[in-house]
Amino acid sequence: MRKKIKEKEIKGIYGIAILLFLAFLFVPVVVLFQQSLEGETGFSLAHYGAMLTQKGFGLAVRHSLEVSIVSAIVATLLAFLLAYTVHYTNAPGGYKKFIRLAAQLPMLLPTITYGFAIIYSFGKQGLLTRLFGRQLFDIYGFKGLVIGYVIYTLPVSFMLLSNTMGYIDKKFMVVSRIMGDTPLKSFLQTIIRPLLGTFATSFVQCFFLCFTDYGIPESVGGKYEVVATVLYNEMLGSIPNFNNGAVVAVIMLVPSIVSILLLKFLERYNIRYNKISTIELAKNKMRDVLCVIGSAVVLLCVFAIFAVIFIMPFIQEWPYRAVFTLGHFQDVLRDNTLTAVYKNSLFVAFLTAIFGTILAYGCALVSARSSLRGSVKQVIESTALITNTIPGMVIGIAYMLVFSGTTLQNTFFLIIICNMIHYFSTPYLMIKNALLKLNTSWEATAKLLGDSWGKTLLRIITPNMSSTLMEVF
């Protein structure tokens, strides 16, 4: 009877989530896809033919793939170094807290800001250029994009890896040492192997964030054209072409098929633990020093690039009148329009955080803590990947096509829903990875003690998930 109640509750959560995704993701995407097939006389593939044969489009796709793959690999490796320093070294506790906060700092800024930060740091008149006395490298093109993308995706990768590391049982490191394993074998078996699925998730997340971002290429892309800029030019350029833009958006979804297959394959490497043991880490000064120095260098590079954002507002006119001033702040604070926009942004962000966390948590419970069929769970898995692969600009255009003229047009509700859908993937994967590490017998034990599934969720599962849920929020 209890199992039926639980299944009923889980099915209810699943049903609500699916209805939400149907109305605010799949219907708009279908309308967008339909737009790509519209011809003068009805159904037509002419727009696909026009885009695929358009000069430079193939090169833009190749550029996007190259820079996204490189950036995703670099971001994942750097995030692993930061997360490893936090969870597997004896670095000072205060420094570990600093890493947790500093690694997430870039998330607080829009991506177009990253481009301006790179320009004001490494440009011909940039802050770092003036400090070094010469321009270190050409910021426009591949190098500038990689720097911007790595900074952009580092927080996401760090949160995914750090979150999963927190749910790995470290007592197996002791067992490995007792069994006589070499340090390398112990490292591979007790740390890397449990993280394989998360590594793949991090790579896929970072890849698509880079592949679909428009702000950074617009700032420092230069002549190195990528798919996102092609999409912008087609949809919002001087002569908008929604049909061709829809074609570009559909083509951008193709890599998601490969990522779905990859993550499905690596699911077999997920490891569950009966409990999470805390042990005293083995003393290793060389490991600790190298990790502290390495992580400090990574964070220093990030801060060095973003330093201009905190310096430039106090400069009267960079680089020609480098005089301290508070005039820019006074101008902004006197502008009622800007303060109203700021309040609106806080309101939207707060409600998105609350309802987005609830949505991601509910979907993760369905995937990781239910006995529903694999095909049913795969719907949510695929949805998470789809939301990750669709650029925010594409969702906005799709909403414009679907909701124009309805009561939802120009409402906070639509903006909040759009944000919930667009940013669903990373929170969902974080919560799911954490739930997969928790003991599956908790619900069964609680059931034997007479607790309902709801009480088990509130009293046992949610308290053990509190740190992850706060990070997601």
C-alpha positions in Angstrom: 0.0 0.0 0.0 2.8 2.4 0.9 4.6 1.7 -2.4 1.4 2.5 -4.2 1.1 5.8 -2.3 4.7 6.6 -3.1 4.2 5.8 -6.8 1.1 7.9 -6.8 3.0 10.9 -5.3 5.9 10.3 -7.7 3.6 10.0 -10.7 1.9 13.3 -9.6 5.3 15.1 -9.5 6.1 13.6 -12.9 2.8 14.6 -14.4 3.1 18.2 -13.3 6.7 18.4 -14.6 5.7 16.9 -18.0 2.8 19.3 -18.4 5.0 22.2 -17.7 7.6 21.1 -20.2 5.0 20.3 -22.8 3.4 23.8 -22.5 6.6 25.9 -22.2 9.3 23.8 -24.0 8.1 21.2 -26.4 5.2 23.2 -27.9 7.4 26.3 -28.5 10.2 24.1 -30.0 7.7 22.4 -32.3 6.4 25.8 -33.5 10.0 26.8 -34.1 10.7 23.6 -36.0 7.5 24.2 -38.0 8.8 27.7 -38.8 12.0 26.2 -40.2 9.9 24.1 -42.6 7.6 26.8 -43.9 7.9 27.7 -47.5 6.0 30.0 -49.8 3.6 27.1 -50.8 3.7 25.1 -47.6 6.1 22.4 -46.4 9.6 23.0 -47.7 13.3 22.1 -47.0 14.4 25.1 -49.0 15.6 27.0 -45.9 17.7 24.1 -44.8 19.3 24.0 -48.2 19.9 27.7 -48.2 21.6 27.6 -44.8 23.7 24.5 -45.3 25.0 25.9 -48.6 25.5 29.4 -47.3 29.1 30.6 -47.5 30.8 30.4 -44.1 28.1 28.4 -42.3 30.0 25.2 -42.3 33.1 27.0 -41.1 31.1 28.6 -38.3 29.9 25.2 -37.2 33.4 23.8 -37.2 34.6 26.8 -35.2 31.9 26.3 -32.6 32.7 22.7 -32.2 36.5 23.3 -31.9 36.3 26.1 -29.4 33.5 24.5 -27.4 35.4 21.1 -27.1 38.6 22.8 -26.0 36.9 25.1 -23.5 34.8 22.3 -22.0 37.9 20.1 -21.5 40.0 22.9 -19.9 37.1 24.1 -17.7 36.4 20.5 -16.5 40.1 19.9 -15.7 40.5 23.2 -13.8 37.2 22.7 -11.9 38.4 19.2 -10.9 41.6 20.8 -9.5 39.5 23.2 -7.4 37.1 20.6 -6.2 39.9 18.1 -5.4 41.6 20.8 -3.3 38.4 21.3 -1.4 37.6 17.6 -0.8 40.8 15.7 -0.9 43.6 17.9 0.6 44.5 19.2 4.0 44.4 22.8 2.8 43.3 25.3 5.5 39.5 25.3 6.1 39.3 29.0 5.4 41.0 28.6 2.0 38.6 25.8 1.1 35.6 28.1 1.9 37.3 30.8 -0.2 37.5 28.4 -3.2 33.8 27.5 -2.9 32.8 31.2 -3.0 35.4 32.4 -5.5 34.8 29.6 -8.0 31.2 30.6 -8.3 31.8 34.4 -8.7 31.6 34.5 -12.5 28.1 33.1 -12.3 27.0 36.5 -11.0 27.7 38.3 -14.2 26.2 38.1 -17.7 28.5 36.6 -20.4 28.7 39.7 -22.4 30.5 41.2 -19.4 33.2 38.5 -19.7 34.1 39.8 -23.2 34.4 43.4 -22.0 36.5 42.2 -19.0 38.9 40.5 -21.4 39.0 43.6 -23.7 39.7 45.9 -20.7 42.3 43.4 -19.3 44.2 42.2 -22.4 43.3 44.8 -25.1 45.8 47.3 -26.5 44.8 49.7 -23.7 43.9 47.1 -21.2 44.8 47.1 -17.5 47.1 44.0 -17.7 48.6 45.1 -21.0 49.7 48.4 -19.4 51.0 46.5 -16.3 53.1 44.2 -18.5 54.1 46.9 -20.9 52.8 45.1 -24.0 49.9 43.1 -25.3 50.3 39.5 -24.3 48.2 38.0 -27.2 45.6 38.8 -29.7 42.3 38.7 -27.8 40.0 38.5 -30.8 39.2 35.0 -32.1 39.9 31.5 -30.8 42.1 32.5 -27.8 39.7 35.2 -26.5 36.8 32.9 -26.9 38.5 30.0 -25.0 39.4 32.4 -22.1 35.8 33.7 -21.9 34.2 30.3 -22.2 36.4 28.7 -19.6 35.7 31.5 -17.1 32.0 31.2 -18.0 31.7 27.4 -17.6 34.1 27.0 -14.7 31.5 27.6 -12.0 29.1 25.1 -13.5 31.7 22.4 -13.8 33.0 23.1 -10.2 29.5 22.9 -8.7 28.8 19.6 -10.5 32.2 18.0 -9.5 32.3 19.4 -6.0 28.7 18.4 -5.3 29.4 14.8 -6.4 32.7 14.6 -4.5 30.8 15.5 -1.3 28.8 12.3 -1.7 31.7 9.9 -2.3 32.5 7.6 0.6 36.2 8.3 1.4 36.6 5.1 3.5 37.3 3.2 0.3 40.6 5.2 0.1 41.6 3.5 3.3 40.5 0.1 2.0 42.5 0.7 -1.2 45.7 1.5 0.8 45.2 -1.6 3.0 44.8 -3.7 -0.1 48.3 -2.5 -1.2 47.2 -0.4 -4.2 49.6 2.1 -5.6 48.7 5.8 -5.0 47.9 6.1 -8.7 45.6 3.0 -8.7 43.9 4.2 -5.5 43.4 7.6 -7.1 41.8 6.1 -10.2 39.6 3.6 -8.4 38.3 5.6 -5.4 38.1 9.1 -6.9 38.2 9.1 -10.7 35.9 6.1 -11.3 33.0 7.3 -9.1 33.3 10.7 -11.0 33.2 9.3 -14.6 29.5 10.1 -15.0 29.9 13.6 -13.5 33.0 14.2 -15.7 30.8 13.4 -18.8 28.0 15.6 -17.4 30.4 18.5 -16.8 31.9 18.2 -20.3 28.4 18.1 -21.9 27.1 21.0 -19.9 30.2 23.1 -20.6 30.2 22.2 -24.3 26.6 23.3 -24.8 27.0 26.4 -22.7 29.9 27.4 -25.0 28.2 26.2 -28.2 25.1 28.2 -27.6 26.4 31.4 -26.0 26.2 34.6 -27.9 27.6 37.2 -25.5 31.2 36.2 -25.5 31.5 35.8 -29.3 29.8 39.1 -29.8 32.5 40.8 -27.6 35.8 39.0 -28.6 34.8 36.7 -31.4 36.2 39.1 -34.1 36.3 37.4 -37.5 36.2 33.9 -35.8 32.5 33.4 -36.6 30.5 30.8 -34.6 27.0 29.3 -34.9 25.6 31.5 -32.2 26.5 34.7 -34.0 25.0 33.3 -37.2 21.8 32.6 -35.3 21.7 36.2 -34.0 22.3 37.7 -37.4 19.5 35.6 -39.0 16.9 36.3 -36.3 17.8 39.7 -35.0 20.0 41.2 -37.6 19.3 44.2 -39.9 17.0 42.0 -42.0 15.5 39.3 -39.7 14.8 35.9 -41.3 12.9 33.7 -38.8 12.8 30.7 -41.1 16.6 30.6 -41.6 17.1 31.4 -37.9 14.8 28.5 -37.0 16.9 26.2 -39.2 20.1 27.3 -37.4 18.4 26.6 -34.0 17.3 23.1 -35.1 20.9 22.3 -36.4 22.2 23.4 -33.0 20.1 20.7 -31.4 21.9 17.9 -33.3 24.9 17.5 -30.9 22.4 16.8 -28.1 21.7 13.3 -29.6 25.4 12.4 -29.1 25.4 13.7 -25.6 22.3 11.7 -24.7 24.0 8.5 -25.9 27.2 9.3 -24.0 25.5 10.1 -20.7 23.3 7.0 -21.1 26.5 4.8 -21.6 28.3 6.3 -18.6 25.3 5.8 -16.2 26.5 2.3 -15.6 29.5 3.7 -13.8 27.3 5.4 -11.2 28.2 4.1 -7.7 25.9 4.2 -4.7 27.2 4.2 -1.1 25.4 2.8 2.0 26.7 5.8 4.0 29.0 8.7 3.6 32.0 8.2 5.9 34.2 11.1 6.9 37.9 10.1 7.4 41.1 12.0 8.2 42.9 12.4 4.9 46.4 11.0 4.7 49.1 13.6 5.2 50.9 14.5 2.0 52.6 17.9 2.0 53.6 17.8 -1.7 49.9 17.1 -2.8 48.6 19.9 -0.5 51.1 22.5 -1.6 50.8 21.7 -5.3 46.9 21.8 -5.1 46.9 25.0 -3.1 49.3 26.7 -5.5 47.5 25.3 -8.6 44.1 26.4 -7.4 45.4 29.8 -6.3 46.8 30.4 -9.8 43.5 29.5 -11.4 41.5 31.8 -9.1 44.1 34.6 -9.5 43.8 34.4 -13.3 40.0 34.7 -13.0 40.2 37.6 -10.5 42.9 39.4 -12.6 40.5 39.4 -15.6 37.5 40.5 -13.5 39.5 43.1 -11.6 38.7 45.7 -14.2 35.0 45.4 -13.5 35.6 46.6 -10.0 38.2 49.2 -11.0 36.7 50.8 -14.1 33.5 52.2 -12.4 35.8 54.4 -10.2 37.8 55.7 -13.1 36.6 58.9 -14.8 37.5 57.9 -18.4 39.9 54.9 -19.0 42.6 55.0 -20.2 42.7 58.8 -21.0 41.6 60.2 -17.6 42.6 57.7 -14.9 41.2 59.8 -12.1 39.2 58.4 -9.2 35.5 59.4 -9.2 32.1 58.3 -7.8 30.2 60.1 -10.5 29.3 57.0 -12.4 27.6 55.5 -9.3 25.8 58.7 -8.6 24.5 58.8 -12.2 23.2 55.2 -12.0 21.6 55.7 -8.5 19.8 58.8 -9.7 18.3 57.0 -12.7 14.9 55.8 -11.6 14.6 53.6 -14.6 17.8 51.6 -13.8 16.8 51.2 -10.1 13.3 49.9 -11.2 15.0 47.4 -13.6 17.3 46.3 -10.8 14.3 45.6 -8.5 12.5 43.7 -11.3 15.6 41.6 -11.8 15.8 40.7 -8.1 12.1 39.8 -8.1 12.4 37.5 -11.1 15.7 35.9 -9.9 14.2 35.2 -6.4 11.1 33.5 -7.7 13.0 31.7 -10.4 15.4 30.3 -7.8 12.5 29.1 -5.5 10.3 27.5 -8.2 13.3 26.3 -10.3 14.8 24.5 -7.3 11.4 22.8 -6.6 11.1 21.7 -10.2 14.6 20.4 -10.5 14.3 18.6 -7.1 11.0 17.0 -8.1 12.3 15.8 -11.4 15.5 14.4 -9.8 13.5 12.5 -7.3 11.6 10.9 -10.2 14.9 9.9 -12.0 17.0 8.8 -9.0 14.5 7.7 -6.2 11.6 6.0 -7.9 10.9 2.6 -9.4 9.2 4.1 -12.6 10.2 2.5 -15.9 13.5 3.5 -17.5 11.7 4.9 -20.5 9.6 7.2 -18.3 12.8 8.5 -16.6 14.5 8.9 -19.9 11.9 11.6 -20.9 13.2 13.8 -18.1 16.8 13.0 -18.9 16.3 13.9 -22.5 14.4 17.1 -21.5 17.3 18.2 -19.3 19.7 17.8 -22.2 17.3 19.6 -24.6 17.0 22.6 -22.2 20.8 22.7 -22.0 21.2 22.7 -25.8 18.7 25.3 -26.7 20.1 28.9 -26.6 18.2 31.3 -24.5 17.7 33.5 -27.5 16.0 30.6 -29.3 13.6 30.0 -26.4 12.8 33.7 -26.4 12.1 33.7 -30.1 10.0 30.6 -29.7 8.0 32.2 -26.9 7.4 35.3 -29.0 6.0 33.1 -31.8 3.7 31.1 -29.4 2.6 33.6 -26.7 2.3 36.9 -28.6 -1.3 38.2 -28.2 -2.0 36.0 -25.2 -2.5 37.1 -21.6 1.0 35.8 -20.8 2.7 38.3 -23.1 4.8 40.9 -21.2 4.3 39.2 -17.8 6.7 38.3 -15.0 5.2 34.8 -15.1 6.5 34.2 -18.6 10.0 35.5 -17.8 10.2 33.3 -14.7 9.0 30.2 -16.6 11.4 30.9 -19.4 14.3 31.1 -16.9 13.2 27.9 -15.1 13.2 26.0 -18.4 16.4 27.5 -19.7 18.4 26.9 -16.5 16.8 23.6 -15.6 19.6 21.3 -16.7 22.5 22.0 -14.3 20.4 22.2 -11.1 18.6 18.9 -12.1 21.9 17.1 -12.8 23.5 18.4 -9.5 20.5 17.1 -7.5 20.3 13.9 -9.4 24.0 13.1 -9.0 23.7 13.8 -5.2 20.6 11.6 -4.9 22.3 8.7 -6.8 25.0 8.7 -4.1 22.6 8.3 -1.2 21.6 5.0 0.3 18.5 3.5 -1.5 17.4 1.7 1.7 16.4 4.8 3.5 12.9 4.8 2.1 12.4 1.1 2.8 13.6 1.5 6.4 11.3 4.5 6.9 8.4 2.6 5.4 9.0 -0.3 7.9 8.9 2.3 10.7 5.5 3.5 9.4 6.6 6.8 7.9 4.9 8.0 4.7 6.9 8.8 1.6 6.3 12.5 2.2 7.6 12.3 5.8 10.7 10.4 4.6 11.3 13.1 2.0 11.0 15.9 4.5 12.8 14.2 7.5 15.5 12.1 5.8 16.2 12.8 2.2 15.8 16.6 2.1 18.1 17.3 5.2 20.8 15.2 3.6 20.4 17.2 0.4 20.3 20.7 2.1 23.8 21.8 0.9 23.1 20.8 -2.7 19.7 22.5 -2.7 21.2 25.7 -1.3 23.8 25.7 -4.1 21.1 25.1 -6.7 19.0 27.9 -5.2 
